[in-house]
Amino acid sequence: MPLKESSLWQETATISTTDPARPLPERVDVAVVGGGYTGLSAARTLAQRGARVAVLEAQTFGWGASSRNGGMVLTGLKLPVGTLMARYGRETARRLFAASLASIDCVERIVHEEGIDCDFARCGHVELACKPAHFTAFARDAEVLAREFNHHVRVIPRSELGSEIGSPRYYGGLVDAVSAGLNPARYVAGLLRAAKKAGAEMFDHAPVEQFVRESGTFRVSTPRGLLRAHELFIATNGYTGTIAPALQKRVIPVGSYAIATEPLPEALTRELIPQNRMLFDSKNFLYYFRLTPDRRLLFGGRASFLPDSTRTVRASARILRRGMVEVYPQLRDAAVEHAWGGTLGFTFDMLPHAGRLHGVAFALGYGGHGVAMATYLGARVAAALAGEAVENPFAELPFPGAPFGLYHGTPWFLPLAGLWYRLLDWLT
């Protein structure tokens, strides 16, 4: 079978589109820019609270990384808990970590309330130690999580790691049973239906070309017409463009890539990942992998930091296949049937941010934890716009740009960053 340069997930879901001739409303309470997890979750929350809301998506709903990720719904944040405590103090670190747990509950609640058929399961995740020193750090992290956050994980030594992965490559693991997995494209489709059901008005192929604040409202321009909104919510994450320069210079678009094998024999899948968990390793240039419901191995990672394109997808597919066989030599003859990429949003402090900037509401910068955190922060910021008092520690964090103002939205430094992180992986 020839390699398909498209997301496996997108073949499993029907994501509805809108009538291109339908006019935009003249006025709404909130205009949401971006139709991924953040925007759809925000629209559902706002419409449920009686707001008139329009979602403006430049492509089709879920077109970006929302339908192209690994489908991992993970605890924690990109930064280790020890770093969170050292940087922000015990109380703020606890609130940030608690939000990461609440984000998974938020996804699960929406899936059950809306009856979304997306294979959501609390299967847990395993972080895999690439070096002995990484495994030593796992033990410290587990102790801190239990003592400071009342969150219990299990450290697995190398001698027992066969219970979690059919590979001798790693030096131990850290199991967190709270994490989950799902089909991201079906989840997008379900969020879209839920937002529509709540009363949100949806418009795809409606890229926002400009917005201007005038007379206490926002005038929003698109090729499909103009609308006025009392509030504006930017929900574009790694696809944030020049319409929001203050946000664009604070979020870095980073490519993430994946391949998927042909369907594998059931006995082989049990050998590869015996507990059917979500797996990822401890490198900066990490690999992540899991089984799909139709028994494929999905194997992804930062094969390139550059945003996805035909060239980077093809190059990354070759890199990832080599990595997959290094981890699982038993897959050297397995055919790879899909290869694809998506663009994630990273920030300079490696944390999500959500709240208001220059009068505009926003949520972005999930750093690979977007399935849960985008859903959660989209809903949190939306509830705040609806007048509710909500817990959102990310709104209180300083939101830095690049040092010395050296970045204005074009990530010229990504090749250098890739070399730096490869060097760190070699050194540490």
N, C-alpha and C positions, 0 to 999 in steps of 0.2 A: 504494500500500500504506500503511495507517495506521501511524503511528509506534508502535513497541512500546517501552514503558517497562520494559525488562528487558535484561539483559546478553546480548549476542550469543553470548558463549562458553557460557553455560549451556544454550543450545539445541543445542550440539554434543556434550554429554557426558551420560552417565547416572551420577549419583552415588547410590550405593545408600543406603537408609535401614535402620533397625533395627526390630525388633519392639517396639512400645511396651509390650507386656505382659511382656517379658522382665525378670526382676528383676536388680537390681544385685548383684554379688558382695558378700559380707559384708566381705571383707578383700582388699586388693591391696598390692603393693609400692609402686606409684606411681599416684596419681590425676592425670590430666592434664586441666586445665580449658581447653577450647577445641579445636575440631576444624578449624582451618585448617592452613596450611603448618607452623607451629611445632609444634602439637600432634600432627599426623599424623607428621611427621618424628621427633619425640621418641618417640612410641609405637612406631614401627618399630624405632628404635635400641634402646630398652629391651627390647622383646620379643625381638629377635635375641640379646640378651645374657642371656636367661633370666628376666627379671623378669616378674612378673604385673602388667599395666598395664591400667587402664580409662581411656578417653577420654570425657569428659562434655561434650557440645556442647549449647548452649542452643537452637539452631535445627536446621538440617541441616548436614552436613559441608561445609565450604567456603562456607557461606552468605554470609560477609562478603566483604571485599575479595579474599580468596584466589581467588574465581572471578569477580571483577568488575574486575580490573586490566587493564593494557595488555599483559600477557604479555611484559614486557621483563626480561631477566636481565642486569643491568648490572654492569660493573666500578665500583669506587670507592664512595664514600659521599656523603652529602649535602654534607658540608663539602669544599671544595677541599683539595688536598694541601698547599698552602702554609699554609693555616690549621691543618691538623692538626699540621704541624711546629712552627709558632709556638706553638701551645697546649700540645702534649704532648711536644715534643722529637722528634729524628730517629728514635730507636730505636722508641718507641711508635708513631709515625706509620707507620713501615715495617711493623710488625706488624699494625696496623689495615688498612692497604692490602692487605697479603698475605692477610689474612682475606677481604677482598672478592673477590680472585681465587680463593681456595680455595672460596668459596661457589658460584661458577659451576661449578667442577669437581665439587663435591658434587652439584649438581642433575644435571649430565650423567651422573655415575656412577650415581645412583639411576635415572634414566631408562633407561640401558642395562641395569643389573642386573635391574630389574623389568620390562623390556619395555613401558614406558609409551608409548603412542601419543599423543603430544601435540605433534607437529610441532616438536620441539626442533631448533634449528639455530644454529650459531655464525656468525651473519650479520654481527655487529658493530653498533656504534652510531655515530651522528654527533651531536655537539652543535653547534648552530647559533648563530652570533653575531648577536644582535639589534642591536648597535651596534658601530661601529669599535673602541671601547675594549675591548669584550668579546673581539674577535678578537685584539687585542694581548695580552690576558691569556691567550688560548689558547696563544700562542707561549711565554710564560713557563711555563705549566703543563706543556707538552710537554717543555721543557728540564729542569724539576724531576723529572718522572716518569722520564725517561731517566737522569738523573744519580743521583738518590737512591733510586729504586725499581726500576731496571733494567726499566722497563715502557715500551714504545715505542708512541707514537701518531703520527698523521700530521696535520699542519696543512694545510688546503686554503684557498688564497686565494679571494676572491670570483670572480675571473676563471675559476676551474676548478671552481666549486661545482656547475655543471650536471651534472657526472659523478655527483653524489649526490642532487640534488633539483631537480625541475622547477619552481623558483620563484625569482624575482629578489629576494625579500624580505630575504635574509640577507647578512651581510658576510663570511662565511667559515665554515669548519667545522673540527671536531676529530674525526678518525676513530679509533675504538678497535675493532680487529678481534676482540678477545677476547669481547666481549659476545654475547649470544644472544637468541633469541626463542622463545616456545612458546605453546601454547593453555593458559591457566591453569586452566580448568575441567577439561579432560582430565587435566592434571597432578594436580589435587586428587583426581580419581577414581582415578588410578593410585596415588597415595600412600596413599589409603584402602585399596585392595586389598592393597597391600604390607604395611601395618600389620596388617591382618587375617591375611594369610598368615603373618606372623611370630608371630602368636598374641595380639596385642593385642585387648582386648574393647572394643567400640565401642557408645556409647549417645548417640543424638541425641535432641532434645527433652527434654534432661535438664539444665536450667539449675541451676547450683549456687546455692543460696539462702544457705548459710552454711557456714563451716568453723571448727572449734574444735580447738586443740591440747590434747590431754589424754592423760596416761599414755604419753607418747612417741610417739603417733600422731596423725593428723588424723581427726577425725570430720566427714564431708562429707555435707551434707543437700541432697537434690534432691526434686522432686515425684515422682520414680520410686523414692524410697527413700533409705536411708542406706548409706554404706560407710565403712570405716576404711582408711586408707592410711598406710604408713610414711613416704612422701614425698609432697609436693604440688607440682605444676608448673603455674604460671599461664601460659597461652599465649593470652591474649585480645587483646593488642595494642591497636588502636584501639577495641575494644569492652570494655575493662576497666571493670568497674563497682564498685559499693559493697562487694562482698564482699572486695575487696582494696584498702582505702583508701590504704595506703602506696604502692602502685603507681599507683593511679588518679590521685593528685595529682602524679605525675611524668610521665604520658603524656597527650598532648593529642589528642583525636579530631578529625581534619581531613578534610573531604570532598574527594573527587577524582571527576571526572565524565568521561564519554566519550560519543561518538556514533559510529555506524558507518553508512556509506553503503550504498546498494544495490550489488550486484556491478557492477564497472566493466569496460569493454573492456580486453583484455590490453594493447593498444598504449598506452592511457591510463595504466595502472598502471606500465608501463615508463618513461613520461615523468615520472610523479610521483616515484617513488623507484627510480631505475635499478638500484641495487645491492641492493634489497630489505632495507635495514638498518632498525634501530630509530632513530628520530629524535626529538630534543627540543631545545628552544631554551634560551637563556641567561637568560631572565627569572626573577624570583622567582615571578611569576604565570605559570608556564611553560605552553607547549603541548607535548604529546608526540603522535607519530603514527607509524603503520606500516601496512603492507598485511597483510591476513589471507589465509590460504591460499585462500579463495574469492574473492579479488580485490576486497575492500571496502577502503576507507580507514577505519581507526579513528583518530579524532582526539579527544584528551582533554586535560585540564588542570585547574587550580585555578580553575574558573569561579566557584566559591564556596568559602570555607573551612568553611562550615557542614556538619555531617554530613548525609548524604543523606536526603532525604524526597521525597515526590511533588512538593511545591512546588519544592524546590531542583533536582530532576532536570529538570523542565520549564523552569525559568528558565535552567539551565545549558545545556540543549540549544540554546536560542536563541543564547546567547552563543558557544558553541562552533561553531555553524554559521557565524556571522559570522566568527569567527576562521579557520575552515577556508577560507572563500572569500577572505579577505584573503591567506592564504598561497598558496592555489591558486585563482586566478580561474577556471580551466578547470573547476572543480567547481560553478559557480554554479547549474547546472541539475540536478546530481545529487541524487537523493532521499536523505534521511536516514531509515533504516528502524529504527534502534535508538538509544535514549538510556538511560543508567543512571548510577548513582553507587555509590560504596563509601566506607568510612571507614578512613583510614590512621591510624597511630600515630606521632606526632612527640614528641620529648622537648625539654626546654629547652636542651640543648646540641647538638641536631640530630644525635645519634649513637644507634645501637642500644645497648641494655644487656642483659646476660644474666648470670645467676649466682644468688646468693641474697640475699634481703632478709628480715630477721626470721625466718629459718629456712625460708622458702618459696622454691623454685626458680622462676625466671621467665626469659623472653626476650621483648623487645618493643621498639618504638620505631624501626622500620626506615626511616621517612621516605621512602617511595616506592621503596625498594630491597628490598622484602620477598620477592619470589619467590625470590631466591637467599639472602638473609641470614636469612630466617625458617627456611628449610630447614636451613641450615648451623648456626645457633645452636640450633635445636631439637635437632639431633643432637649438638652439642657439650655442651650442658648435660645431655642425657640420658646421654651416655657418662660424664660426671663423676658423675652420680647412681649409675651402675652400678659406680663404683669406679675408673674409668680416669683416668690423668693426661692431661689434654688441654690443648692450646693454645687459650686464650680470652682475648685481650687486653681484650675488652669487660667482663669481670668485674672488671678492675682499675681501671676508670675511676670517678671520683666520679660519683654519680648525683644531679644536682641537682633540686630542685623549683623552684617559682616564686619569684622574688625577693620577699622580705618575707612569704612564705607566703600570697600573695594568690590562690592557686588550690587548690581542694579537689575538683576533678573536673568542675565545670560550666564549660565554656569560654566565659565571658561576654565575653572579650576578642577572640574571633575576628573579629567585624566590624571592630574597631579594627585588628587585625593585617592584615586584608585591605586596609584603606585605607593602612596604613603601607607594605606591600609594593608596592602600586600606585604610591605616591609614590616609593619607591626605584627602581622600574623606570623612572619618568619622569626622575628626577634622574641616574641612573647610566647 
